[in-house]
Amino acid sequence: MTNKDERYIKIAKACLRALNDVSTETDDTQKNIQSVYDAIDQAFRTEFSTIEQSRYIAEQALIAIDGLSTGGTLDQARQIARAALDSMDHPESAGKPH
């Protein structure tokens, strides 16, 4: 999972790319503004998707730990937690939220 600074950097880079790609024609001002807004929107959607996916992975791990039988061990809970943390480091290999 990326940290807050990394997420902000990705969003800022998307904005800068959009600004660099805009036309200098004055007739295209509204189109330029819209393209920057679209770039910002897409960058935020991408980053929030990653956060939502990590939240889902954590939720599923907690449900699995909660579902351990009373005979469940701390080791089992740790294995579930470790698998969730590993998936959060590589969310593309984890399950998608429903």
MOCORLIN-V360670 format. One line per field, one symbol per residue. phi: phi as a letter, one per 20 degrees, with the letter a starting at -180 (. if undefined). psi: psi as a letter, one per 40 degrees, with the letter a starting at -180 (. if undefined). A space follows every 10 residues. Layout:
BEGIN
phi: ???
psi: ???
END
This chain:
BEGIN
phi: .eegffffff ffffffgfff effefffegf ffffffgfff gfffffffff ffffffffff ffffffeffg efdfffffff fffffffffc ffeefefe
psi: hiiddddddd dddddddddd eiiehddedd dddddddddd dddddddddd dddddddddd ddddddehid eiiddddddd dddddddddg ddeiiii.
END
